Amino acid sequence: MTPNDFRKIALSLPETAERIHMSHPDFRVAGKIFATLGYPDKTRAMVKLSSEEQHYFSKDHPEIFIPVKGAW
């Protein structure tokens, strides 16, 4: 997935706005960040998930999702 693909998917969600946070793009609904692009480096993106969602997404798609406890 390219950064533009990620951006397009994030912005397709209802009421999503793109902003900048700590020098990289983030995506928000009602002012709350749910995804970040280009962090911790330009090859990655972050999507906020519950611990349970992290477990299942990383189990089902380990080539895409890596759980990070207590971090972005």
PQR file with spaces between the fields and no chain letter, atoms N, CA, C, O and H, PARSE charges and radii, in Angstrom:
ATOM       1  N    MET     1       0.849   -1.166    0.000 -0.4000 1.5000
ATOM       2  CA   MET     1       0.000    0.000    0.000 -0.0000 2.0000
ATOM       3  C    MET     1       0.899    1.235    0.000  0.5500 1.7000
ATOM       4  O    MET     1       1.864    1.313    0.760 -0.5500 1.4000
ATOM       5  N    THR     2       0.580    2.169   -0.836 -0.4000 1.5000
ATOM       6  CA   THR     2       1.352    3.413   -0.895 -0.0000 2.0000
ATOM       7  C    THR     2       0.799    4.415    0.120  0.5500 1.7000
ATOM       8  O    THR     2      -0.323    4.259    0.601 -0.5500 1.4000
ATOM       9  H    THR     2      -0.204    2.106   -1.454  0.4000 1.0000
ATOM      10  N    PRO     3       1.586    5.442    0.444 -0.5600 1.5000
ATOM      11  CA   PRO     3       1.052    6.494    1.321  0.2800 2.0000
ATOM      12  C    PRO     3      -0.226    7.128    0.762  0.5500 1.7000
ATOM      13  O    PRO     3      -1.139    7.453    1.522 -0.5500 1.4000
ATOM      14  N    ASN     4      -0.294    7.304   -0.543 -0.4000 1.5000
ATOM      15  CA   ASN     4      -1.514    7.879   -1.135 -0.0000 2.0000
ATOM      16  C    ASN     4      -2.707    6.942   -1.013  0.5500 1.7000
ATOM      17  O    ASN     4      -3.833    7.399   -0.818 -0.5500 1.4000
ATOM      18  H    ASN     4       0.447    7.040   -1.161  0.4000 1.0000
ATOM      19  N    ASP     5      -2.471    5.617   -1.127 -0.4000 1.5000
ATOM      20  CA   ASP     5      -3.549    4.647   -0.910 -0.0000 2.0000
ATOM      21  C    ASP     5      -4.074    4.745    0.511  0.5500 1.7000
ATOM      22  O    ASP     5      -5.284    4.776    0.734 -0.5500 1.4000
ATOM      23  H    ASP     5      -1.556    5.246   -1.285  0.4000 1.0000
ATOM      24  N    PHE     6      -3.152    4.793    1.480 -0.4000 1.5000
ATOM      25  CA   PHE     6      -3.521    4.899    2.890 -0.0000 2.0000
ATOM      26  C    PHE     6      -4.328    6.173    3.127  0.5500 1.7000
ATOM      27  O    PHE     6      -5.375    6.142    3.773 -0.5500 1.4000
ATOM      28  H    PHE     6      -2.168    4.768    1.299  0.4000 1.0000
ATOM      29  N    ARG     7      -3.841    7.278    2.606 -0.4000 1.5000
ATOM      30  CA   ARG     7      -4.522    8.575    2.749 -0.0000 2.0000
ATOM      31  C    ARG     7      -5.935    8.507    2.153  0.5500 1.7000
ATOM      32  O    ARG     7      -6.893    8.983    2.762 -0.5500 1.4000
ATOM      33  H    ARG     7      -2.990    7.303    2.080  0.4000 1.0000
ATOM      34  N    LYS     8      -6.052    7.919    0.974 -0.4000 1.5000
ATOM      35  CA   LYS     8      -7.352    7.835    0.295 -0.0000 2.0000
ATOM      36  C    LYS     8      -8.352    7.014    1.123  0.5500 1.7000
ATOM      37  O    LYS     8      -9.518    7.388    1.247 -0.5500 1.4000
ATOM      38  H    LYS     8      -5.273    7.533    0.480  0.4000 1.0000
ATOM      39  N    ILE     9      -7.887    5.901    1.682 -0.4000 1.5000
ATOM      40  CA   ILE     9      -8.764    5.075    2.512 -0.0000 2.0000
ATOM      41  C    ILE     9      -9.168    5.835    3.772  0.5500 1.7000
ATOM      42  O    ILE     9     -10.346    5.880    4.126 -0.5500 1.4000
ATOM      43  H    ILE     9      -6.939    5.597    1.581  0.4000 1.0000
ATOM      44  N    ALA    10      -8.189    6.428    4.442 -0.4000 1.5000
ATOM      45  CA   ALA    10      -8.493    7.167    5.677 -0.0000 2.0000
ATOM      46  C    ALA    10      -9.492    8.294    5.416  0.5500 1.7000
ATOM      47  O    ALA    10     -10.452    8.466    6.167 -0.5500 1.4000
ATOM      48  H    ALA    10      -7.232    6.391    4.154  0.4000 1.0000
ATOM      49  N    LEU    11      -9.263    9.051    4.357 -0.4000 1.5000
ATOM      50  CA   LEU    11     -10.143   10.188    4.060 -0.0000 2.0000
ATOM      51  C    LEU    11     -11.510    9.772    3.526  0.5500 1.7000
ATOM      52  O    LEU    11     -12.427   10.591    3.466 -0.5500 1.4000
ATOM      53  H    LEU    11      -8.483    8.911    3.747  0.4000 1.0000
ATOM      54  N    SER    12     -11.651    8.507    3.140 -0.4000 1.5000
ATOM      55  CA   SER    12     -12.957    8.030    2.670 -0.0000 2.0000
ATOM      56  C    SER    12     -13.913    7.755    3.824  0.5500 1.7000
ATOM      57  O    SER    12     -15.115    7.604    3.605 -0.5500 1.4000
ATOM      58  H    SER    12     -10.906    7.842    3.189  0.4000 1.0000
ATOM      59  N    LEU    13     -13.398    7.690    5.043 -0.4000 1.5000
ATOM      60  CA   LEU    13     -14.246    7.451    6.207 -0.0000 2.0000
ATOM      61  C    LEU    13     -15.008    8.730    6.571  0.5500 1.7000
ATOM      62  O    LEU    13     -14.470    9.829    6.438 -0.5500 1.4000
ATOM      63  H    LEU    13     -12.421    7.814    5.220  0.4000 1.0000
ATOM      64  N    PRO    14     -16.239    8.594    7.022 -0.5600 1.5000
ATOM      65  CA   PRO    14     -17.066    9.772    7.318  0.2800 2.0000
ATOM      66  C    PRO    14     -16.420   10.728    8.321  0.5500 1.7000
ATOM      67  O    PRO    14     -15.844   10.306    9.325 -0.5500 1.4000
ATOM      68  N    GLU    15     -16.527   12.011    8.030 -0.4000 1.5000
ATOM      69  CA   GLU    15     -16.108   13.095    8.910 -0.0000 2.0000
ATOM      70  C    GLU    15     -14.611   13.101    9.234  0.5500 1.7000
ATOM      71  O    GLU    15     -14.206   13.665   10.250 -0.5500 1.4000
ATOM      72  H    GLU    15     -16.995   12.354    7.215  0.4000 1.0000
ATOM      73  N    THR    16     -13.793   12.488    8.393 -0.4000 1.5000
ATOM      74  CA   THR    16     -12.346   12.451    8.621 -0.0000 2.0000
ATOM      75  C    THR    16     -11.693   13.710    8.079  0.5500 1.7000
ATOM      76  O    THR    16     -12.023   14.194    6.996 -0.5500 1.4000
ATOM      77  H    THR    16     -14.122   12.030    7.568  0.4000 1.0000
ATOM      78  N    ALA    17     -10.748   14.231    8.873 -0.4000 1.5000
ATOM      79  CA   ALA    17      -9.956   15.392    8.461 -0.0000 2.0000
ATOM      80  C    ALA    17      -8.483   15.021    8.565  0.5500 1.7000
ATOM      81  O    ALA    17      -8.070   14.304    9.477 -0.5500 1.4000
ATOM      82  H    ALA    17     -10.480   13.838    9.753  0.4000 1.0000
ATOM      83  N    GLU    18      -7.695   15.524    7.611 -0.4000 1.5000
ATOM      84  CA   GLU    18      -6.249   15.326    7.662 -0.0000 2.0000
ATOM      85  C    GLU    18      -5.612   16.567    8.278  0.5500 1.7000
ATOM      86  O    GLU    18      -5.934   17.695    7.905 -0.5500 1.4000
ATOM      87  H    GLU    18      -8.031   16.107    6.870  0.4000 1.0000
ATOM      88  N    ARG    19      -4.713   16.344    9.216 -0.4000 1.5000
ATOM      89  CA   ARG    19      -3.968   17.424    9.862 -0.0000 2.0000
ATOM      90  C    ARG    19      -2.513   17.004    9.975  0.5500 1.7000
ATOM      91  O    ARG    19      -2.137   15.921    9.528 -0.5500 1.4000
ATOM      92  H    ARG    19      -4.452   15.427    9.519  0.4000 1.0000
ATOM      93  N    ILE    20      -1.713   17.843   10.561 -0.4000 1.5000
ATOM      94  CA   ILE    20      -0.298   17.539   10.796 -0.0000 2.0000
ATOM      95  C    ILE    20      -0.059   17.493   12.297  0.5500 1.7000
ATOM      96  O    ILE    20      -0.502   18.368   13.040 -0.5500 1.4000
ATOM      97  H    ILE    20      -2.019   18.723   10.924  0.4000 1.0000
ATOM      98  N    HIS    21       0.646   16.461   12.726 -0.4000 1.5000
ATOM      99  CA   HIS    21       0.990   16.309   14.137 -0.0000 2.0000
ATOM     100  C    HIS    21       2.434   15.830   14.227  0.5500 1.7000
ATOM     101  O    HIS    21       2.774   14.781   13.680 -0.5500 1.4000
ATOM     102  H    HIS    21       1.006   15.750   12.123  0.4000 1.0000
ATOM     103  N    MET    22       3.273   16.579   14.902 -0.4000 1.5000
ATOM     104  CA   MET    22       4.688   16.228   15.062 -0.0000 2.0000
ATOM     105  C    MET    22       5.362   15.965   13.709  0.5500 1.7000
ATOM     106  O    MET    22       6.129   15.015   13.553 -0.5500 1.4000
ATOM     107  H    MET    22       2.997   17.431   15.346  0.4000 1.0000
ATOM     108  N    SER    23       5.058   16.826   12.748 -0.4000 1.5000
ATOM     109  CA   SER    23       5.678   16.834   11.417 -0.0000 2.0000
ATOM     110  C    SER    23       5.272   15.681   10.508  0.5500 1.7000
ATOM     111  O    SER    23       5.962   15.413    9.524 -0.5500 1.4000
ATOM     112  H    SER    23       4.435   17.598   12.875  0.4000 1.0000
ATOM     113  N    HIS    24       4.186   14.998   10.804 -0.4000 1.5000
ATOM     114  CA   HIS    24       3.675   13.989    9.874 -0.0000 2.0000
ATOM     115  C    HIS    24       2.142   14.043    9.845  0.5500 1.7000
ATOM     116  O    HIS    24       1.512   14.485   10.806 -0.5500 1.4000
ATOM     117  H    HIS    24       3.626   15.215   11.603  0.4000 1.0000
ATOM     118  N    PRO    25       1.552   13.591    8.734 -0.5600 1.5000
ATOM     119  CA   PRO    25       0.096   13.658    8.595  0.2800 2.0000
ATOM     120  C    PRO    25      -0.614   12.737    9.586  0.5500 1.7000
ATOM     121  O    PRO    25      -0.152   11.632    9.871 -0.5500 1.4000
ATOM     122  N    ASP    26      -1.736   13.209   10.097 -0.4000 1.5000
ATOM     123  CA   ASP    26      -2.604   12.342   10.879 -0.0000 2.0000
ATOM     124  C    ASP    26      -4.031   12.510   10.390  0.5500 1.7000
ATOM     125  O    ASP    26      -4.353   13.448    9.661 -0.5500 1.4000
ATOM     126  H    ASP    26      -2.112   14.106    9.865  0.4000 1.0000
ATOM     127  N    PHE    27      -4.869   11.591   10.804 -0.4000 1.5000
ATOM     128  CA   PHE    27      -6.265   11.571   10.368 -0.0000 2.0000
ATOM     129  C    PHE    27      -7.126   11.524   11.622  0.5500 1.7000
ATOM     130  O    PHE    27      -6.886   10.731   12.533 -0.5500 1.4000
ATOM     131  H    PHE    27      -4.608   10.829   11.397  0.4000 1.0000
ATOM     132  N    ARG    28      -8.139   12.394   11.647 -0.4000 1.5000
ATOM     133  CA   ARG    28      -8.946   12.591   12.848 -0.0000 2.0000
ATOM     134  C    ARG    28     -10.439   12.587   12.531  0.5500 1.7000
ATOM     135  O    ARG    28     -10.876   12.920   11.430 -0.5500 1.4000
ATOM     136  H    ARG    28      -8.334   13.038   10.907  0.4000 1.0000
ATOM     137  N    VAL    29     -11.187   12.197   13.539 -0.4000 1.5000
ATOM     138  CA   VAL    29     -12.640   12.355   13.547 -0.0000 2.0000
ATOM     139  C    VAL    29     -12.967   13.040   14.870  0.5500 1.7000
ATOM     140  O    VAL    29     -12.544   12.592   15.936 -0.5500 1.4000
ATOM     141  H    VAL    29     -10.832   11.926   14.434  0.4000 1.0000
ATOM     142  N    ALA    30     -13.716   14.118   14.789 -0.4000 1.5000
ATOM     143  CA   ALA    30     -14.087   14.907   15.976 -0.0000 2.0000
ATOM     144  C    ALA    30     -12.853   15.291   16.789  0.5500 1.7000
ATOM     145  O    ALA    30     -12.894   15.306   18.019 -0.5500 1.4000
ATOM     146  H    ALA    30     -14.060   14.482   13.923  0.4000 1.0000
ATOM     147  N    GLY    31     -11.755   15.602   16.096 -0.4000 1.5000
ATOM     148  CA   GLY    31     -10.541   16.046   16.755 -0.0000 2.0000
ATOM     149  C    GLY    31      -9.674   14.949   17.337  0.5500 1.7000
ATOM     150  O    GLY    31      -8.602   15.238   17.870 -0.5500 1.4000
ATOM     151  H    GLY    31     -11.722   15.591   15.097  0.4000 1.0000
ATOM     152  N    LYS    32     -10.101   13.704   17.252 -0.4000 1.5000
ATOM     153  CA   LYS    32      -9.361   12.570   17.821 -0.0000 2.0000
ATOM     154  C    LYS    32      -8.598   11.829   16.722  0.5500 1.7000
ATOM     155  O    LYS    32      -9.172   11.450   15.702 -0.5500 1.4000
ATOM     156  H    LYS    32     -10.971   13.469   16.819  0.4000 1.0000
ATOM     157  N    ILE    33      -7.311   11.632   16.940 -0.4000 1.5000
ATOM     158  CA   ILE    33      -6.469   10.929   15.966 -0.0000 2.0000
ATOM     159  C    ILE    33      -6.807    9.442   15.960  0.5500 1.7000
ATOM     160  O    ILE    33      -6.870    8.812   17.016 -0.5500 1.4000
ATOM     161  H    ILE    33      -6.844   11.941   17.769  0.4000 1.0000
ATOM     162  N    PHE    34      -7.024    8.882   14.770 -0.4000 1.5000
ATOM     163  CA   PHE    34      -7.233    7.441   14.650 -0.0000 2.0000
ATOM     164  C    PHE    34      -6.185    6.792   13.753  0.5500 1.7000
ATOM     165  O    PHE    34      -6.071    5.566   13.732 -0.5500 1.4000
ATOM     166  H    PHE    34      -6.973    9.394   13.912  0.4000 1.0000
ATOM     167  N    ALA    35      -5.418    7.590   13.012 -0.4000 1.5000
ATOM     168  CA   ALA    35      -4.382    7.038   12.140 -0.0000 2.0000
ATOM     169  C    ALA    35      -3.320    8.096   11.889  0.5500 1.7000
ATOM     170  O    ALA    35      -3.596    9.295   11.911 -0.5500 1.4000
ATOM     171  H    ALA    35      -5.510    8.586   13.029  0.4000 1.0000
ATOM     172  N    THR    36      -2.106    7.629   11.650 -0.4000 1.5000
ATOM     173  CA   THR    36      -0.982    8.509   11.370 -0.0000 2.0000
ATOM     174  C    THR    36      -0.204    7.913   10.205  0.5500 1.7000
ATOM     175  O    THR    36      -0.046    6.695   10.112 -0.5500 1.4000
ATOM     176  H    THR    36      -1.882    6.654   11.631  0.4000 1.0000
ATOM     177  N    LEU    37       0.267    8.754    9.341 -0.4000 1.5000
ATOM     178  CA   LEU    37       1.020    8.320    8.165 -0.0000 2.0000
ATOM     179  C    LEU    37       2.476    8.753    8.306  0.5500 1.7000
ATOM     180  O    LEU    37       2.757    9.884    8.703 -0.5500 1.4000
ATOM     181  H    LEU    37       0.139    9.743    9.416  0.4000 1.0000
ATOM     182  N    GLY    38       3.409    7.842    7.977 -0.4000 1.5000
ATOM     183  CA   GLY    38       4.823    8.197    7.990 -0.0000 2.0000
ATOM     184  C    GLY    38       5.478    8.194    9.348  0.5500 1.7000
ATOM     185  O    GLY    38       6.468    8.896    9.557 -0.5500 1.4000
ATOM     186  H    GLY    38       3.181    6.924    7.654  0.4000 1.0000
ATOM     187  N    TYR    39       4.948    7.418   10.280 -0.4000 1.5000
ATOM     188  CA   TYR    39       5.558    7.313   11.603 -0.0000 2.0000
ATOM     189  C    TYR    39       5.571    5.853   12.023  0.5500 1.7000
ATOM     190  O    TYR    39       4.532    5.203   11.907 -0.5500 1.4000
ATOM     191  H    TYR    39       4.145    6.848   10.110  0.4000 1.0000
ATOM     192  N    PRO    40       6.655    5.304   12.494 -0.5600 1.5000
ATOM     193  CA   PRO    40       7.891    5.954   12.898  0.2800 2.0000
ATOM     194  C    PRO    40       8.838    6.297   11.749  0.5500 1.7000
ATOM     195  O    PRO    40       9.833    6.990   11.959 -0.5500 1.4000
ATOM     196  N    ASP    41       8.545    5.828   10.548 -0.4000 1.5000
ATOM     197  CA   ASP    41       9.344    6.232    9.391 -0.0000 2.0000
ATOM     198  C    ASP    41       8.427    6.289    8.176  0.5500 1.7000
ATOM     199  O    ASP    41       7.248    5.945    8.267 -0.5500 1.4000
ATOM     200  H    ASP    41       7.736    5.265   10.377  0.4000 1.0000
ATOM     201  N    LYS    42       8.966    6.721    7.043 -0.4000 1.5000
ATOM     202  CA   LYS    42       8.135    6.954    5.855 -0.0000 2.0000
ATOM     203  C    LYS    42       7.554    5.680    5.247  0.5500 1.7000
ATOM     204  O    LYS    42       6.684    5.759    4.379 -0.5500 1.4000
ATOM     205  H    LYS    42       9.924    6.999    6.969  0.4000 1.0000
ATOM     206  N    THR    43       8.018    4.506    5.686 -0.4000 1.5000
ATOM     207  CA   THR    43       7.503    3.248    5.139 -0.0000 2.0000
ATOM     208  C    THR    43       6.335    2.703    5.949  0.5500 1.7000
ATOM     209  O    THR    43       5.811    1.636    5.630 -0.5500 1.4000
ATOM     210  H    THR    43       8.724    4.442    6.391  0.4000 1.0000
ATOM     211  N    ARG    44       5.915    3.420    6.996 -0.4000 1.5000
ATOM     212  CA   ARG    44       4.900    2.880    7.902 -0.0000 2.0000
ATOM     213  C    ARG    44       3.750    3.854    8.140  0.5500 1.7000
ATOM     214  O    ARG    44       3.834    5.051    7.865 -0.5500 1.4000
ATOM     215  H    ARG    44       6.340    4.287    7.255  0.4000 1.0000
ATOM     216  N    ALA    45       2.684    3.281    8.659 -0.4000 1.5000
ATOM     217  CA   ALA    45       1.530    4.062    9.094 -0.0000 2.0000
ATOM     218  C    ALA    45       1.013    3.418   10.377  0.5500 1.7000
ATOM     219  O    ALA    45       1.340    2.271   10.678 -0.5500 1.4000
ATOM     220  H    ALA    45       2.616    2.308    8.882  0.4000 1.0000
ATOM     221  N    MET    46       0.216    4.152   11.120 -0.4000 1.5000
ATOM     222  CA   MET    46      -0.333    3.665   12.366 -0.0000 2.0000
ATOM     223  C    MET    46      -1.844    3.815   12.325  0.5500 1.7000
ATOM     224  O    MET    46      -2.376    4.824   11.862 -0.5500 1.4000
ATOM     225  H    MET    46      -0.050    5.085   10.875  0.4000 1.0000
ATOM     226  N    VAL    47      -2.527    2.779   12.823 -0.4000 1.5000
ATOM     227  CA   VAL    47      -3.978    2.824   12.989 -0.0000 2.0000
ATOM     228  C    VAL    47      -4.254    2.440   14.439  0.5500 1.7000
ATOM     229  O    VAL    47      -3.784    1.403   14.908 -0.5500 1.4000
ATOM     230  H    VAL    47      -2.095    1.959   13.199  0.4000 1.0000
ATOM     231  N    LYS    48      -5.010    3.269   15.147 -0.4000 1.5000
ATOM     232  CA   LYS    48      -5.332    2.950   16.536 -0.0000 2.0000
ATOM     233  C    LYS    48      -6.320    1.796   16.580  0.5500 1.7000
ATOM     234  O    LYS    48      -7.380    1.838   15.956 -0.5500 1.4000
ATOM     235  H    LYS    48      -5.392    4.112   14.766  0.4000 1.0000
ATOM     236  N    LEU    49      -5.954    0.772   17.323 -0.4000 1.5000
ATOM     237  CA   LEU    49      -6.801   -0.400   17.506 -0.0000 2.0000
ATOM     238  C    LEU    49      -6.784   -0.783   18.980  0.5500 1.7000
ATOM     239  O    LEU    49      -5.824   -0.493   19.694 -0.5500 1.4000
ATOM     240  H    LEU    49      -5.093    0.737   17.829  0.4000 1.0000
ATOM     241  N    SER    50      -7.844   -1.432   19.426 -0.4000 1.5000
ATOM     242  CA   SER    50      -7.850   -1.952   20.793 -0.0000 2.0000
ATOM     243  C    SER    50      -6.833   -3.093   20.880  0.5500 1.7000
ATOM     244  O    SER    50      -6.365   -3.585   19.853 -0.5500 1.4000
ATOM     245  H    SER    50      -8.623   -1.668   18.846  0.4000 1.0000
ATOM     246  N    SER    51      -6.495   -3.509   22.079 -0.4000 1.5000
ATOM     247  CA   SER    51      -5.562   -4.630   22.265 -0.0000 2.0000
ATOM     248  C    SER    51      -6.076   -5.887   21.573  0.5500 1.7000
ATOM     249  O    SER    51      -5.308   -6.626   20.955 -0.5500 1.4000
ATOM     250  H    SER    51      -6.874   -3.110   22.913  0.4000 1.0000
ATOM     251  N    GLU    52      -7.367   -6.118   21.681 -0.4000 1.5000
ATOM     252  CA   GLU    52      -7.968   -7.295   21.047 -0.0000 2.0000
ATOM     253  C    GLU    52      -7.880   -7.191   19.521  0.5500 1.7000
ATOM     254  O    GLU    52      -7.525   -8.160   18.850 -0.5500 1.4000
ATOM     255  H    GLU    52      -7.990   -5.518   22.183  0.4000 1.0000
ATOM     256  N    GLU    53      -8.203   -6.018   18.980 -0.4000 1.5000
ATOM     257  CA   GLU    53      -8.097   -5.826   17.529 -0.0000 2.0000
ATOM     258  C    GLU    53      -6.657   -5.989   17.065  0.5500 1.7000
ATOM     259  O    GLU    53      -6.415   -6.608   16.029 -0.5500 1.4000
ATOM     260  H    GLU    53      -8.491   -5.231   19.525  0.4000 1.0000
ATOM     261  N    GLN    54      -5.686   -5.443   17.814 -0.4000 1.5000
ATOM     262  CA   GLN    54      -4.274   -5.623   17.461 -0.0000 2.0000
ATOM     263  C    GLN    54      -3.924   -7.099   17.392  0.5500 1.7000
ATOM     264  O    GLN    54      -3.252   -7.544   16.462 -0.5500 1.4000
ATOM     265  H    GLN    54      -5.883   -4.940   18.656  0.4000 1.0000
ATOM     266  N    HIS    55      -4.383   -7.853   18.380 -0.4000 1.5000
ATOM     267  CA   HIS    55      -4.092   -9.283   18.419 -0.0000 2.0000
ATOM     268  C    HIS    55      -4.590   -9.981   17.154  0.5500 1.7000
ATOM     269  O    HIS    55      -3.835  -10.698   16.496 -0.5500 1.4000
ATOM     270  H    HIS    55      -4.929   -7.491   19.135  0.4000 1.0000
ATOM     271  N    TYR    56      -5.853   -9.770   16.821 -0.4000 1.5000
ATOM     272  CA   TYR    56      -6.424  -10.474   15.672 -0.0000 2.0000
ATOM     273  C    TYR    56      -5.884   -9.975   14.336  0.5500 1.7000
ATOM     274  O    TYR    56      -5.599  -10.781   13.450 -0.5500 1.4000
ATOM     275  H    TYR    56      -6.466   -9.188   17.355  0.4000 1.0000
ATOM     276  N    PHE    57      -5.739   -8.664   14.175 -0.4000 1.5000
ATOM     277  CA   PHE    57      -5.198   -8.149   12.918 -0.0000 2.0000
ATOM     278  C    PHE    57      -3.773   -8.646   12.703  0.5500 1.7000
ATOM     279  O    PHE    57      -3.431   -9.059   11.595 -0.5500 1.4000
ATOM     280  H    PHE    57      -5.970   -8.009   14.894  0.4000 1.0000
ATOM     281  N    SER    58      -2.930   -8.616   13.746 -0.4000 1.5000
ATOM     282  CA   SER    58      -1.543   -9.048   13.578 -0.0000 2.0000
ATOM     283  C    SER    58      -1.455  -10.564   13.412  0.5500 1.7000
ATOM     284  O    SER    58      -0.544  -11.061   12.750 -0.5500 1.4000
ATOM     285  H    SER    58      -3.208   -8.281   14.646  0.4000 1.0000
ATOM     286  N    LYS    59      -2.375  -11.288   13.995 -0.4000 1.5000
ATOM     287  CA   LYS    59      -2.415  -12.749   13.825 -0.0000 2.0000
ATOM     288  C    LYS    59      -2.861  -13.126   12.406  0.5500 1.7000
ATOM     289  O    LYS    59      -2.279  -14.007   11.774 -0.5500 1.4000
ATOM     290  H    LYS    59      -3.115  -10.884   14.533  0.4000 1.0000
ATOM     291  N    ASP    60      -3.896  -12.446   11.924 -0.4000 1.5000
ATOM     292  CA   ASP    60      -4.450  -12.761   10.603 -0.0000 2.0000
ATOM     293  C    ASP    60      -3.653  -12.166    9.452  0.5500 1.7000
ATOM     294  O    ASP    60      -3.681  -12.698    8.342 -0.5500 1.4000
ATOM     295  H    ASP    60      -4.369  -11.731   12.438  0.4000 1.0000
ATOM     296  N    HIS    61      -2.937  -11.063    9.702 -0.4000 1.5000
ATOM     297  CA   HIS    61      -2.192  -10.369    8.644 -0.0000 2.0000
ATOM     298  C    HIS    61      -0.820   -9.915    9.163  0.5500 1.7000
ATOM     299  O    HIS    61      -0.549   -8.715    9.217 -0.5500 1.4000
ATOM     300  H    HIS    61      -2.914  -10.631   10.604  0.4000 1.0000
ATOM     301  N    PRO    62       0.046  -10.863    9.544 -0.5600 1.5000
ATOM     302  CA   PRO    62       1.330  -10.481   10.150  0.2800 2.0000
ATOM     303  C    PRO    62       2.259   -9.710    9.220  0.5500 1.7000
ATOM     304  O    PRO    62       3.169   -9.024    9.684 -0.5500 1.4000
ATOM     305  N    GLU    63       2.039   -9.816    7.927 -0.4000 1.5000
ATOM     306  CA   GLU    63       2.865   -9.078    6.970 -0.0000 2.0000
ATOM     307  C    GLU    63       2.483   -7.602    6.896  0.5500 1.7000
ATOM     308  O    GLU    63       3.208   -6.798    6.311 -0.5500 1.4000
ATOM     309  H    GLU    63       1.300  -10.374    7.550  0.4000 1.0000
ATOM     310  N    ILE    64       1.344   -7.250    7.489 -0.4000 1.5000
ATOM     311  CA   ILE    64       0.843   -5.879    7.437 -0.0000 2.0000
ATOM     312  C    ILE    64       0.783   -5.226    8.810  0.5500 1.7000
ATOM     313  O    ILE    64       1.163   -4.065    8.960 -0.5500 1.4000
ATOM     314  H    ILE    64       0.754   -7.903    7.964  0.4000 1.0000
ATOM     315  N    PHE    65       0.308   -5.962    9.814 -0.4000 1.5000
ATOM     316  CA   PHE    65       0.055   -5.394   11.141 -0.0000 2.0000
ATOM     317  C    PHE    65       1.059   -5.905   12.164  0.5500 1.7000
ATOM     318  O    PHE    65       1.328   -7.103   12.249 -0.5500 1.4000
ATOM     319  H    PHE    65      -0.001   -6.905    9.692  0.4000 1.0000
ATOM     320  N    ILE    66       1.611   -4.970   12.941 -0.4000 1.5000
ATOM     321  CA   ILE    66       2.524   -5.279   14.033 -0.0000 2.0000
ATOM     322  C    ILE    66       1.985   -4.581   15.275  0.5500 1.7000
ATOM     323  O    ILE    66       1.890   -3.354   15.296 -0.5500 1.4000
ATOM     324  H    ILE    66       1.393   -3.996   12.872  0.4000 1.0000
ATOM     325  N    PRO    67       1.626   -5.348   16.321 -0.5600 1.5000
ATOM     326  CA   PRO    67       1.109   -4.691   17.516  0.2800 2.0000
ATOM     327  C    PRO    67       2.204   -3.961   18.267  0.5500 1.7000
ATOM     328  O    PRO    67       3.335   -4.439   18.356 -0.5500 1.4000
ATOM     329  N    VAL    68       1.860   -2.786   18.811 -0.4000 1.5000
ATOM     330  CA   VAL    68       2.801   -1.995   19.592 -0.0000 2.0000
ATOM     331  C    VAL    68       2.059   -1.530   20.842  0.5500 1.7000
ATOM     332  O    VAL    68       1.249   -0.606   20.787 -0.5500 1.4000
ATOM     333  H    VAL    68       0.942   -2.398   18.738  0.4000 1.0000
ATOM     334  N    LYS    69       2.341   -2.172   21.951 -0.4000 1.5000
ATOM     335  CA   LYS    69       1.638   -1.869   23.197 -0.0000 2.0000
ATOM     336  C    LYS    69       2.111   -0.535   23.769  0.5500 1.7000
ATOM     337  O    LYS    69       3.308   -0.308   23.947 -0.5500 1.4000
ATOM     338  H    LYS    69       3.000   -2.924   21.995  0.4000 1.0000
ATOM     339  N    GLY    70       1.155    0.335   24.050 -0.4000 1.5000
ATOM     340  CA   GLY    70       1.468    1.592   24.696 -0.0000 2.0000
ATOM     341  C    GLY    70       2.253    2.586   23.857  0.5500 1.7000
ATOM     342  O    GLY    70       2.873    3.499   24.401 -0.5500 1.4000
ATOM     343  H    GLY    70       0.183    0.150   23.906  0.4000 1.0000
ATOM     344  N    ALA    71       2.236    2.423   22.543 -0.4000 1.5000
ATOM     345  CA   ALA    71       2.975    3.334   21.653 -0.0000 2.0000
ATOM     346  C    ALA    71       2.141    3.612   20.421  0.5500 1.7000
ATOM     347  O    ALA    71       1.139    2.945   20.162 -0.5500 1.4000
ATOM     348  H    ALA    71       1.732    1.682   22.101  0.4000 1.0000
ATOM     349  N    TRP    72       2.575    4.612   19.663 -0.4000 1.5000
ATOM     350  CA   TRP    72       1.915    4.930   18.402 -0.0000 2.0000
ATOM     351  C    TRP    72       2.346    3.943   17.357  0.5500 1.7000
ATOM     352  O    TRP    72       1.906    4.027   16.210 -0.5500 1.4000
ATOM     353  H    TRP    72       3.389    5.154   19.873  0.4000 1.0000
